[in-house]
Amino acid sequence: MLLFLSQEPEARPGPPPVAAAAAAAGLGPAPGMSVCGEAVGAGSLPSELVVHIFSFLAGPDRLRASAACSHWRECLFYPALWPRLRLSLRVSPAERPRLEFLMRKCGWFVRELRVQFAADNYPSAGGGGGGGLAVAVAAGGEGAAAAGDGEAPPLCPRWLDLLRTYLELVLCVLSSVRNNRNLQKLSLFGDISILQQHGSISNTYLGKVDPDGKKIKQIQQLFEEILGNSRQLKWLSCGFMLQIVTPTSLSSLSNPIANTMEHLSLLDNHIPGNTTLITAVDLERFVNLRSLALDFCDFTAEMARVLADSNHVPLHRLSLLVHSVSIMHKSLDSMPEDENWKALTRNSANLRVYIMAFDVKSDDMLRILKPSIPLERIHFDSCITCVSGAVVDLISRQYDKFLTHFILMNDVIDMSGFPDLSDNRNEDPLVLLAWRCTRLSLLAVHGYTVWAHNLIAIARLRGSDLKVLEVTEESIDFDQGELADQDVDPVHNLIEQVSLGLGRPWHAVMDIELLSVFTEPTRHFYREMQSFSEGI
């Protein structure tokens, strides 16, 4: 189903939407005359008047009102009514005719376009249902390596159909905006877990649906045309899109557009080997950049020096994706050292950093987390490796003045139980985090042992300032003494004490899917990066 993601809420009960809008515009009908009555038919109203009435309506009401007559239906797609278009597309053949119609009507004038391509249910490699590939993506592809002896499992026909449809939908969107010179914001997200194997998408699979690579080349050419034809582009965000961006794509941007770009996000797990989508030389043109999102292995010390130069405006937001696959194929040797971060923060005093780590080893995280990073948000997501208490302790000591969001997600299947961050120490790292990081407003934990008494301590330390405290029920454990006390229900006591500490009702999350941060990891990162970058 094709969805408008940024529509106003439904109108409250009251006068019919069109009549109410007409009244608000000072265009109410004379006594005895309806807006679409026989005396004054809908077709006789000037287009400017109909558009003005539509401007007072919520999106769903506009759609209903456009069914009044063909003239009103034509007015529905007047450019002034749709400056922003935000779509979520299921990878389904049924989407194509509706998408083609909508993009044909709006693609040439829309100023802000956000499109998310994602299938709801992916068939498994063996032909069954389920979304097992999303797990493989989160695991950096290593989980998939267990299948066979290094060979990717065969794909069912429906899976290949999904990839074929995916390419067609991408082509439809890009071809419709190729000549749009009014485009100011372009944001594209593609869920490449459709064919994610071993951390990257096999060219063998692509060859089955695009034998000569013509569609992929066409997609890349269309993307470069969009960049080359743009005259007002300020925001460019492309995440996990199947081979849309190439290392030469940004060269299509003219110098005036590159010089005025305010946000740039380029993320694609499919880029092979040591290839990067942007270099420090490319970044020199983006002197007005205020927010940037990249793979951590692509963000080098040289890039930090470029951004720290006085010729560049201060950077406000930096989102970095640390992926085990990138670390495996690339290297951490070129990453910024602490002196680079110090220089960057001197030029960008208000810089805040968001890091999301997928299955990154604790030793690598200890190398990455330099003391001078102004780290505001960090999210760990694991399917193979677990975060150590030493990493959490380091974060609480180094970023106590900045940290507001801390998320720990662990989907490692371990029959012996969840890992305990306290590591048999008297001081629990999560309690120390809550004590040291006085700006902490969001803490979410799943898949790590959180002792009930420590959870109560966290709630008391942060109180009402901790706006979100989400811990799955299965992650909470109790001391033997608490369980042995027959006079007190330990679960009821926990809920009561945490609620008192936070100053509001609280309860553990009963189902992981109810966690506000629970979603496919790359999708969560892209969504959070967008809101983080827009929050300047």
Solvent accessible surface area in square Angstrom, and as a share of the most:
residue,aa,sasa,rsa
1,M,120,0.54
2,L,28,0.14
3,L,72,0.36
4,F,55,0.23
5,L,96,0.48
6,S,50,0.32
7,Q,56,0.25
8,E,86,0.39
9,P,117,0.74
10,E,106,0.47
11,A,60,0.46
12,R,215,0.78
13,P,141,0.88
14,G,58,0.55
15,P,94,0.59
16,P,92,0.58
17,P,51,0.32
18,V,30,0.17
19,A,40,0.31
20,A,36,0.28
21,A,4,0.03
22,A,1,0.00
23,A,66,0.51
24,A,69,0.54
25,A,22,0.17
26,G,65,0.62
27,L,65,0.32
28,G,46,0.44
29,P,63,0.40
30,A,54,0.42
31,P,139,0.87
32,G,94,0.91
33,M,76,0.34
34,S,62,0.40
35,V,30,0.17
36,C,60,0.36
37,G,19,0.18
38,E,183,0.82
39,A,94,0.73
40,V,44,0.25
41,G,28,0.27
42,A,10,0.08
43,G,53,0.51
44,S,77,0.50
45,L,25,0.12
46,P,76,0.48
47,S,44,0.28
48,E,125,0.56
49,L,45,0.22
50,V,0,0.00
51,V,14,0.08
52,H,86,0.38
53,I,4,0.02
54,F,0,0.00
55,S,59,0.38
56,F,96,0.40
57,L,10,0.05
58,A,12,0.09
59,G,1,0.01
60,P,35,0.22
61,D,5,0.03
62,R,23,0.08
63,L,75,0.37
64,R,140,0.51
65,A,10,0.08
66,S,7,0.05
67,A,78,0.60
68,A,57,0.44
69,C,34,0.20
70,S,69,0.44
71,H,39,0.17
72,W,3,0.01
73,R,119,0.44
74,E,123,0.55
75,C,7,0.04
76,L,7,0.03
77,F,25,0.11
78,Y,100,0.38
79,P,46,0.29
80,A,73,0.57
81,L,7,0.04
82,W,7,0.02
83,P,48,0.30
84,R,126,0.46
85,L,1,0.00
86,R,61,0.22
87,L,1,0.00
88,S,24,0.16
89,L,1,0.01
90,R,97,0.35
91,V,5,0.03
92,S,16,0.10
93,P,97,0.61
94,A,60,0.46
95,E,1,0.00
96,R,98,0.36
97,P,84,0.53
98,R,117,0.43
99,L,0,0.00
100,E,63,0.28
101,F,85,0.35
102,L,13,0.06
103,M,2,0.01
104,R,155,0.57
105,K,73,0.31
106,C,1,0.00
107,G,0,0.00
108,W,149,0.52
109,F,10,0.04
110,V,0,0.00
111,R,128,0.47
112,E,15,0.07
113,L,0,0.00
114,R,31,0.11
115,V,4,0.02
116,Q,49,0.22
117,F,1,0.00
118,A,8,0.06
119,A,7,0.05
120,D,94,0.49
121,N,102,0.52
122,Y,10,0.04
123,P,2,0.01
124,S,35,0.22
125,A,23,0.18
126,G,81,0.78
127,G,43,0.41
128,G,40,0.38
129,G,64,0.62
130,G,39,0.37
131,G,40,0.38
132,G,45,0.43
133,L,14,0.07
134,A,25,0.19
135,V,89,0.51
136,A,11,0.08
137,V,3,0.02
138,A,6,0.04
139,A,3,0.02
140,G,2,0.02
141,G,1,0.01
142,E,76,0.34
143,G,44,0.42
144,A,16,0.12
145,A,47,0.37
146,A,89,0.69
147,A,43,0.33
148,G,65,0.63
149,D,131,0.68
150,G,54,0.52
151,E,127,0.57
152,A,35,0.27
153,P,28,0.18
154,P,112,0.70
155,L,25,0.12
156,C,17,0.10
157,P,106,0.67
158,R,126,0.46
159,W,0,0.00
160,L,30,0.15
161,D,70,0.36
162,L,15,0.07
163,L,3,0.02
164,R,81,0.29
165,T,9,0.05
166,Y,3,0.01
167,L,1,0.00
168,E,42,0.19
169,L,0,0.00
170,V,2,0.01
171,L,25,0.12
172,C,17,0.10
173,V,1,0.00
174,L,1,0.00
175,S,46,0.30
176,S,29,0.19
177,V,0,0.00
178,R,84,0.31
179,N,109,0.56
180,N,3,0.02
181,R,121,0.44
182,N,57,0.29
183,L,0,0.00
184,Q,59,0.26
185,K,58,0.25
186,L,0,0.00
187,S,4,0.03
188,L,1,0.01
189,F,4,0.02
190,G,0,0.00
191,D,3,0.01
192,I,8,0.04
193,S,1,0.00
194,I,4,0.02
195,L,0,0.00
196,Q,3,0.01
197,Q,7,0.03
198,H,64,0.29
199,G,2,0.02
200,S,46,0.29
201,I,6,0.03
202,S,34,0.22
203,N,107,0.55
204,T,89,0.52
205,Y,11,0.04
206,L,12,0.06
207,G,30,0.29
208,K,110,0.47
209,V,11,0.06
210,D,9,0.05
211,P,106,0.67
212,D,99,0.52
213,G,21,0.20
214,K,140,0.59
215,K,52,0.22
216,I,16,0.08
217,K,119,0.50
218,Q,88,0.39
219,I,2,0.01
220,Q,38,0.17
221,Q,109,0.49
222,L,4,0.02
223,F,0,0.00
224,E,50,0.22
225,E,64,0.28
226,I,4,0.02
227,L,1,0.00
228,G,30,0.28
229,N,35,0.18
230,S,1,0.01
231,R,121,0.44
232,Q,72,0.32
233,L,0,0.00
234,K,76,0.32
235,W,16,0.06
236,L,1,0.00
237,S,0,0.00
238,C,2,0.01
239,G,0,0.00
240,F,1,0.01
241,M,3,0.01
242,L,4,0.02
243,Q,32,0.14
244,I,1,0.01
245,V,5,0.03
246,T,25,0.14
247,P,64,0.40
248,T,85,0.49
249,S,0,0.00
250,L,4,0.02
251,S,87,0.56
252,S,34,0.22
253,L,3,0.01
254,S,47,0.30
255,N,85,0.44
256,P,90,0.56
257,I,12,0.06
258,A,0,0.00
259,N,60,0.31
260,T,54,0.32
261,M,0,0.00
262,E,69,0.31
263,H,1,0.00
264,L,0,0.00
265,S,0,0.00
266,L,2,0.01
267,L,3,0.02
268,D,20,0.10
269,N,21,0.11
270,H,16,0.07
271,I,27,0.14
272,P,91,0.58
273,G,37,0.35
274,N,118,0.60
275,T,49,0.28
276,T,38,0.22
277,L,7,0.04
278,I,2,0.01
279,T,62,0.36
280,A,15,0.12
281,V,111,0.64
282,D,42,0.22
283,L,0,0.00
284,E,93,0.42
285,R,61,0.22
286,F,0,0.00
287,V,47,0.27
288,N,35,0.18
289,L,3,0.01
290,R,80,0.29
291,S,1,0.01
292,L,1,0.01
293,A,0,0.00
294,L,1,0.00
295,D,14,0.07
296,F,2,0.01
297,C,15,0.09
298,D,9,0.05
299,F,1,0.00
300,T,33,0.19
301,A,17,0.13
302,E,80,0.36
303,M,2,0.01
304,A,1,0.00
305,R,122,0.45
306,V,12,0.07
307,L,3,0.01
308,A,20,0.15
309,D,62,0.32
310,S,103,0.67
311,N,118,0.61
312,H,13,0.06
313,V,42,0.24
314,P,65,0.41
315,L,2,0.01
316,H,41,0.18
317,R,34,0.13
318,L,0,0.00
319,S,1,0.00
320,L,0,0.00
321,L,2,0.01
322,V,0,0.00
323,H,4,0.02
324,S,16,0.10
325,V,11,0.06
326,S,14,0.09
327,I,31,0.16
328,M,114,0.51
329,H,95,0.42
330,K,36,0.15
331,S,51,0.33
332,L,7,0.04
333,D,115,0.60
334,S,63,0.41
335,M,11,0.05
336,P,1,0.00
337,E,71,0.32
338,D,31,0.16
339,E,111,0.50
340,N,13,0.07
341,W,1,0.00
342,K,98,0.42
343,A,28,0.22
344,L,0,0.00
345,T,37,0.21
346,R,178,0.65
347,N,37,0.19
348,S,0,0.00
349,A,81,0.63
350,N,94,0.48
351,L,1,0.00
352,R,49,0.18
353,V,0,0.00
354,Y,6,0.02
355,I,0,0.00
356,M,0,0.00
357,A,2,0.02
358,F,0,0.00
359,D,5,0.03
360,V,10,0.06
361,K,130,0.55
362,S,23,0.15
363,D,105,0.54
364,D,27,0.14
365,M,2,0.01
366,L,74,0.37
367,R,110,0.40
368,I,0,0.00
369,L,4,0.02
370,K,32,0.13
371,P,75,0.47
372,S,27,0.17
373,I,1,0.00
374,P,4,0.03
375,L,0,0.00
376,E,19,0.09
377,R,44,0.16
378,I,1,0.00
379,H,3,0.01
380,F,5,0.02
381,D,9,0.04
382,S,3,0.02
383,C,21,0.12
384,I,71,0.36
385,T,33,0.19
386,C,46,0.27
387,V,10,0.06
388,S,41,0.26
389,G,8,0.08
390,A,55,0.43
391,V,0,0.00
392,V,0,0.00
393,D,25,0.13
394,L,25,0.13
395,I,0,0.00
396,S,0,0.00
397,R,125,0.46
398,Q,43,0.19
399,Y,0,0.00
400,D,41,0.21
401,K,148,0.63
402,F,58,0.24
403,L,0,0.00
404,T,15,0.08
405,H,37,0.16
406,F,0,0.00
407,I,11,0.05
408,L,0,0.00
409,M,6,0.03
410,N,2,0.01
411,D,63,0.33
412,V,33,0.19
413,I,158,0.80
414,D,74,0.38
415,M,184,0.82
416,S,104,0.67
417,G,36,0.34
418,F,65,0.27
419,P,41,0.26
420,D,55,0.29
421,L,6,0.03
422,S,10,0.07
423,D,96,0.50
424,N,155,0.79
425,R,108,0.39
426,N,162,0.83
427,E,109,0.49
428,D,13,0.07
429,P,0,0.00
430,L,4,0.02
431,V,26,0.15
432,L,22,0.11
433,L,0,0.00
434,A,0,0.00
435,W,148,0.52
436,R,64,0.23
437,C,0,0.00
438,T,84,0.49
439,R,113,0.41
440,L,1,0.00
441,S,28,0.18
442,L,25,0.12
443,L,1,0.01
444,A,0,0.00
445,V,1,0.00
446,H,12,0.05
447,G,0,0.00
448,Y,0,0.00
449,T,18,0.10
450,V,4,0.02
451,W,61,0.21
452,A,1,0.01
453,H,81,0.36
454,N,19,0.10
455,L,0,0.00
456,I,16,0.08
457,A,31,0.24
458,I,1,0.01
459,A,0,0.00
460,R,150,0.55
461,L,70,0.35
462,R,30,0.11
463,G,14,0.13
464,S,70,0.45
465,D,83,0.43
466,L,0,0.00
467,K,133,0.56
468,V,46,0.26
469,L,8,0.04
470,E,31,0.14
471,V,1,0.01
472,T,2,0.01
473,E,85,0.38
474,E,107,0.48
475,S,2,0.01
476,I,22,0.11
477,D,60,0.31
478,F,28,0.12
479,D,52,0.27
480,Q,142,0.63
481,G,55,0.53
482,E,51,0.23
483,L,87,0.43
484,A,70,0.54
485,D,65,0.34
486,Q,165,0.73
487,D,137,0.71
488,V,67,0.39
489,D,82,0.42
490,P,29,0.18
491,V,76,0.43
492,H,118,0.53
493,N,45,0.23
494,L,6,0.03
495,I,62,0.32
496,E,83,0.37
497,Q,39,0.17
498,V,0,0.00
499,S,22,0.14
500,L,127,0.63
501,G,17,0.16
502,L,1,0.01
503,G,66,0.63
504,R,77,0.28
505,P,128,0.80
506,W,18,0.06
507,H,126,0.56
508,A,12,0.09
509,V,15,0.09
510,M,129,0.58
511,D,68,0.35
512,I,34,0.17
513,E,119,0.53
514,L,127,0.63
515,L,6,0.03
516,S,66,0.43
517,V,9,0.05
518,F,70,0.29
519,T,36,0.21
520,E,22,0.10
521,P,13,0.08
522,T,5,0.03
523,R,67,0.24
524,H,3,0.02
525,F,0,0.00
526,Y,12,0.05
527,R,117,0.43
528,E,38,0.17
529,M,0,0.00
530,Q,15,0.07
531,S,60,0.39
532,F,3,0.01
533,S,2,0.02
534,E,76,0.34
535,G,47,0.46
536,I,95,0.48
